[in-house]
């Protein structure tokens, strides 16, 4: 049963679910409990999202011509 909960939570987090949403779905009293249980995964996801920002095209900056 625990493996099913873990798979459920990690799949949600890998698809971009907020940690607080996963907390409520799992019934954890605090978001810290969820972060502690899935700390490595949550940390890796946050870092990966930051690194992925480098792959996004830069938005053109508008300049005002007078």
C-alpha positions in Angstrom: 0.0 0.0 0.0 2.8 2.4 0.8 4.4 1.9 -2.6 1.1 2.8 -4.2 1.0 6.1 -2.2 4.6 6.9 -3.1 3.9 6.2 -6.8 0.8 8.4 -6.6 2.6 11.3 -5.0 5.7 11.1 -7.2 3.7 10.9 -10.4 1.7 14.0 -9.4 4.8 15.9 -8.5 6.5 14.9 -11.8 3.6 16.3 -13.7 3.8 19.6 -12.0 1.3 19.3 -9.1 1.9 21.7 -6.3 3.4 20.2 -3.1 0.5 21.6 -1.1 -2.0 19.8 -3.3 -0.2 16.5 -2.9 -0.1 17.2 0.9 -3.8 17.5 1.0 -4.4 14.5 -1.2 -2.2 12.4 1.0 -3.7 13.8 4.3 -0.4 15.1 5.7 -1.0 17.6 8.5 1.8 19.9 7.2 3.5 20.6 3.8 6.8 19.9 5.7 5.7 16.3 6.1 5.2 15.9 2.4 8.5 17.7 1.6 10.4 15.5 4.0 8.9 12.3 2.6 9.6 13.3 -1.0 12.4 15.8 -0.4 14.9 14.5 -3.0 12.2 14.3 -5.6 10.8 17.8 -4.9 14.2 19.3 -4.7 15.3 17.7 -8.0 12.0 18.9 -9.7 12.6 22.5 -8.6 16.2 22.4 -9.8 15.1 20.8 -13.1 12.5 23.5 -13.7 15.1 26.2 -13.2 17.5 24.5 -15.6 14.7 24.1 -18.1 14.3 27.8 -18.2 17.6 27.9 -20.1 15.9 26.0 -23.0 13.0 28.5 -23.3 13.4 31.1 -26.0 14.1 34.5 -24.8 11.1 36.9 -25.2 11.8 39.9 -27.3 12.1 43.1 -25.4 10.1 45.9 -26.7 11.7 49.3 -27.2 9.9 52.5 -27.5 10.9 54.5 -30.6 10.3 58.2 -30.5 
